[in-house]
Amino acid sequence: MSSQLWLLFLSFLLFHPLLHPCLPLSSAHPLDPLTAAEISTIRRVIQSSHLGASKSLAFHYVGLDEPDKPDVLAWAQSGTRGRRQRRRAFVVAPLRRGDARDRRRRHRRLRRLRPGLSRFRTLEELEAAAALPLNYTPFVESARRRGVALSDVVCSTFTAGWFGEAGRGRRRLKLLCFVAGETANFYMRPMEGITVVVDLDEMRIIGYRDRVVVPVPKAEGTDYRAAKQRPPFAPETKPGVVVQPAGKGFRIDGHVIRWSNWDFHLSYDARAGLVVSLASVYDAEKGARRRVLYRGYVSEVFVPYMDPAEEWYFRTFFDAGEYGFGLWASPLEPMTDCPANAEFMDGYYAAQDGEPVKLPNVFCVFERYSGDAAWRHTELGIPKQMISEVRQEVSLVVRMVGALGNYDYVTDWEFKTSGSIKVGVSLTGILEVKGTPYTHTDQITTDVHGSLLAENTIAVYHDHFVTYYLDLDIDGLNNTFIKSKLKTARVADSSGVPRRSYWTVTREAANMEADAHVEIGSVPAELLVVNPNKKTKMGNHVGYRLIANGVPVASLLSDDDYPQMRASYGKKQVWVTPYNKSEKWAAGLYVDNSRGDDNLAAWSQRNRAIKNVDIVVWHTVGFHHIPYQEDFPLMPMLSSGFELRPSNFFESNPLIRLRSTKQTHLPNCTLIV
C-alpha cells in the first residue's frame, strides 16, 4: 500500500444551543480551548462514523475551529455573554490512499496533500521511531565499535526538512543517538557520524550511514542535577518569598483573567501554546474598556543550525509547525518556575488515538513585584522644598514553558498598569553539540562551525527566530501601520543661533503590504499601529508602539538555501497583513516538507491594501547564538522580546491617578530550613 497520505479535515458542530437546550453549558466563551469532554466527543463521533474503520486513522491535531471574528466581537459586545455558543472542532488526521478513495466520495472535507507535505508528528510515533535503532543490527555494531553499551543509548528524532526533492511521498524522520550512562545530559555525548532515516508511515528504518567514528565526549562535568554536584559550590543566596497580605489582585473566571485595568482571555493550543485574546484596558477618564489586542501567540519558532556536514545540514527546525510548541509544554513547578503567589491552569490535547491528555500546570498567572518604580520624580527646584513622588511597579504575568528537546523556551506576557504589554521569550537548556577529536582550540585550523566548549565537544552555531502573531485592534477594528522616521535636518543659516542640526519626524502610513516590510534598525524609526478614525482631544490618532527589546536579528542564510525558502519571512522582523482567518502560521499551515509557497512572505506578495482596515502585525525576535563556555553543560537564561506601548492612546499618563499602594510591615520572621 502506498505511504502517500490524505488528510481528513473535520470542522463539525460540537454544540448548538437550539439542538441541545438542556445540556450543561460546555463553554461560556467562544474562544475557550476544547475541554477533555469535547475531545472525547470528537473521538467518539469520528470512530463511530465510516471513517473509524480505517486502520491508518490517527489524530495529529485536534483544536478549536476558531469562530469568525465578527461573531466573537458581536458576542463580546452583547449582553448575552452567558448564552451557549456554537462550538466547532478542527481535526487533522491521516488516511492512507487506499482507505481514502471511498471515503473521499462521502466526505466533502477530505483533501489530499501535495506529496511529502505533512502535519506535525505525534508524541507516540516519535517515541516509537526513537526505539528502532536499538534492535537494528548495523546500529548495534556501530555502538560496539564506539565501546558504547546499548543500555546507555538514547536516540532522538529530527525532522528531515526539504532540500529540493520533487515528488517525495514519504513521511521521513532522521534519528541521531547519544550516550547517557553516568549523566542525564545525554545531549552532550553524541554518537557522532551516525545517521538513521525512518519511514514514519511504515515505522521502519529505510536508510543508515555510519560515516566516521570520533570519540564520544566524557560524562564528567555534564550532569546538571543538584544531587550530582560536588564541591566547590557557588555562593548561595538567601531564600525569599512573595507575600500578599490582602490576597491576590487578579481573578480567573474560566479562561478570562481580570486584573487592575486589564481584562483578557487565555487559552491553550497544541501548536501555539499560550494564546491571549480580547485584551482590553480600562480607561478611567473615559470610564470604559478599550480593546488593544484581538489575538496574540507564538506562530513559529525557526531554529537553523550552521553546520553543512552530512549529520547536521538538515537540522533546521520549525518547532511550532513540525512538533507543536504547545504539545511540548512543560508542567510548571510551583515556587521555582513561578512564584508563591501564582495560580496555575491546565491544558488538554488529543493523543494519537484521540483520547484527551491532561497537561497539568501548563500556565501560571502571578503578580510581579519587581522592586522597580513605575514612575518617580524628585523636585528640588522650589525654594525650601523637596517634593518626591514614587509609584511601585506591579504587573501581571502569564507564563508557559515549551520544552522542545534540548531547549526550554520561557514565554511571558506581562500586562502593566501603564497600558503596556511586554512580551518576553527566554531560552535556556542544553546546546546541540557535535563530537570532535579536538581537545584544545590550538588544534583547530579550519572552520568547525561552532565553539569548542569541552574536550571533544563543539557547540554548533545556530539561530532562534520566534515569530509572533499580533492581531492588534487599537480601540477598534480598522487600524493603520505608521513608520515615524527620524531624519536629520539643518538649521537655517539665517536663524541666528549657533546650532547647525537637529532631528525631526516624518510619518509614513503604509498603504500596501509592501510598505510594511520592516528591517528594524535599518533606519531610525518608531513603528506604530494607530486607529485613524479616533483622535485624542489634542488631535493625535490613538495608537500603540511596537518597541523591540534587545538586538534585532534577521536570517543570514542565502535566499536560494532551502531552509531560507521555507522561512523566507525571516529576512524582515516586521510584516503587516490584512486580517485573514486562514493566515495564522508564519511558515504555513503544514510545515513539514514545505516548500515556502504557503508562508507569510508568499501571502504578502499579493501586496494587499492595509490602510484603515483590520490588520495583523507579525514580529520576529530572537538570537544569533554563538556558544560560549558559560553555556556548558547547561546555559543560563538568554532573553529577548518586545513591548506594545500606548502612544497617544490615553489623554495623559494613566498612572498619575493611580493611588500609592499601602505598605504592610510584617513582623520579623526566621526561616528554618
Secondary structure, DSSP 8 states (H G I E B T S, - for coil): ----EEEEEEEEEEE-TTT-TTS--S-SSTT----HHHHHHHHHHHHHSGGGG-TT---SEEEE----HHHHHHHHHSS-TTS---EEEEEEEEEEHHHHHHHHHH-TTEEE--TT-B----HHHHHHHHTGGGG-HHHHHHHHHTT--GGGEEEEEEE---SS--S----EEEEEEEE-TT-S-GGGSB-TTEEEEEETTTTEEEEEEE--------STT----GGG--SS------------TT--SEEEETTEEEETTEEEEEEEETTTEEEEEEEEEEETTTTEEEEEEEEEEEEEEEEEB---STTTTT-EEEIIIII-TTTTB----BTTTB-TT-EEEEEEEE-TTS-EEEEEEEEEEEEEEEEEEEEEEEE--STT--EEEEEEEEEEEEEEEEEETTEEEEEEEEEETTS-EEEEEEEEE---EEE-S-SSGGG--S--SEEEEETTEEEE-EEEEEEEEEEE-TTSS-BEEEEEEEEEEE--GGG-SS--EEEEEEEEE--BGGGG-B-TTSS-EEEEEEEEEEE-TTS-EEEEEEEEES------S-TTSHHHHHTGGGG-SEEEEE--TT---TT-S--BT--SSSSHHHHHTT--B-TTB-EEEEEEEEEEE---GGGSSSEEEEEEEEEEEEESSSSS-TTTTS---------------
